C-alpha cells in the first residue's frame, strides 16, 4: 500500500464519519493517525514491508523535487500529527467556529489520494522535514 492509497482511504473514511456523524469512527481515525505518528508504525509502511519486503519509496509524493532535510523527524509523521491536531481542535475544542475545517481536510486528503499530490506534505518537506 502506498501513502497515496492510504490518503485516499483516510479521506474517504473521514468524510463518511463526518457525514453520518459517527463519533466512534472519528475517534478511531484520530487515534490511528496519532498512534502512527507517535510510534512510526504506519499502515502503508507495514503493508509494503509484508507484501513487497521493502518499506516503499521514501521520495513518494515529493514530485521529484530534492528537498534539503533540516529536521530528523519524517514529513509523514509530522503530517499525521498536524492532521490529528487540526481535527482535535476543530471537532472538540472549537466546533462551532471551525466546523468547516474537518470537511475541508477530508476533501483535501481525498484529493491528495486521488492525485498523488498533497500540498501540506510538500510544504512540510520544503520546511525541512525528512
Secondary structure, 3 states (H helix, E strand, C coil): CCHHHHHHHHHHHHHHHHHCCCHHHHHHHHHHHHHHHHHCCCHHHHHHHHHHCCCCCCCCCCCCCCCCCCCCCCHHHHHHHHHHHHHHHHHHHCCCCCHHHHHHHHHHHHHHHHHCCCHHHHHHHHHCCC
